[in-house]
Amino acid sequence: MYLRPDEVARELEKAGFTVDVVTQKAYGYRRGDNYVYVNREARMGRTALIIHPTLKERSLSFAEPASEMKTSDHYEQFPLYLGGNNQEHYGIPHGFSSRMALERFLKRPVWRLAITTRLAFRQSPCPYALT
């Protein structure tokens, strides 16, 4: 049995994610530069957490995706899937069997790398300034 979408949403909020958008099919959550969706249609929870495709490789050592990808026109913060007939956005679905497993996943370095990398290459406001 997997965590239901409402349980996943609660854990995201505990981990510091804030609700950005609510639609009939998904909740959008943001924490810093990271964006995830909770698939509200995942009745059994197997595809409840949808992460950005760029995080797929980094997340593989911490959690196994439920499937190759999940598409929806509601995942607007994610890239378009160009391989289908419809112009839908896609992400990588995950299901978690316990709150503890989801908590561990949310604390992993998968999330911190994007922020660290961005700060490591901070640019001067003026491109011609000598620093």
N, C-alpha and C positions, 0 to 999 in steps of 0.2 A: 504494500500500500504506500502511496506517495502523499506528500503534503498537498493539501488543496490550495487553490489560488489565494484564498483569503489568508491562509496560514503563511504562505510565502510572502504575501504583501506585508503582513505583520512583522515578519523577521527582517525584511528589507528596511522597514521603518526603524526597527531597533538598531540596525547596523548603520544608521545615518543617512539612508536614502530618503528623499522627499518626493511626494507625489507631484508630478508635473502635468499629467493629462489623464483624464478618465474617459474611456469610450465604452461602447457596448461590448467590445471584444477584448479590450486590454486596459491595464493600468500602466502608465509610463512613469518611471522613477529615475531620479537623477541624484548623483553624489559626485561633486566635483566635475571632472570631465567624463565620468562614466555614466552610461545610460542603459537601463534594462527595461524590459516589459514583463508584466505578469499576464499570462494568457488566461483570461477569464473563462474561456470555453473549455479549459482543461479540467473536466469534471473529476477525473481520477487522478489528476495532478502530474501525470507522466511528462507533460510538456509545459509545466506551469511557469518556469523561469526562462525567459528568452534573453540571451546575451548578444552583444554586438558581434558580427562575424569576425572582426579583427582580433577579438579576444579568444577565438576558437583554439588556436595552437597553444597559447599560454595556459588555457584552462584544462587541456587534455590530461595533464599529470595530476589534476586535482578532482576532476569529475568527468564522467563519460556522458557525452551528449545522448539524448533520448532518440534522436534521429539526425540525419544529415543537415536538415534545415527546416524552418517553419516560415511560411509566407503569409502575409496579411497586408491589406492596404492601410491598416491601422498602425503599423510599425514605422511611422514617418521619420523617425530619427535614424533609421537604419538604411543601408543602400538598397537600391532597386534590384530585384532579381530579373535579369534580362533574358533568362532561358525559358521563361514561360510565356503563355499567350496574354495573360493579364499583366499589367504594370503594377506589381506588388513589391513591397519591401520584404526583406528576409532577415532572419536572425537564427541563432543556434539554440534549440530547446534543451532544457535540462529538467529533470525531475529528481526530487530528493526524498528519501524514505524517512528521514527524521529531521527535526529542528537542528539537532547537533551537527548533522552532516551539512546542512545549509549554512549554519553559522560558521563552520570551519571553511567552507568554500568562500564565503563573503570576506573572510579575514586573510585569505591567501594573497600573495604578491601579484596575482593576476591584475588586481585593481590598482595597485600602487604604481606599477610600472609606467602607465600612461601619464600620470601626473609627474613622476620623477623625470621622465624623459623630456617632458615639456619644459620643466623648470631648468633642466640641464642646458638647454639651448636658448636661454632667454636673450633677446636682442635689445639693443639700445633703442629708445623711441626715435632717435634721429639716425638714419642710416649712415650719415657722414661723420658722426661724432667719434672722437678718439677716446678710447677707454683704456 
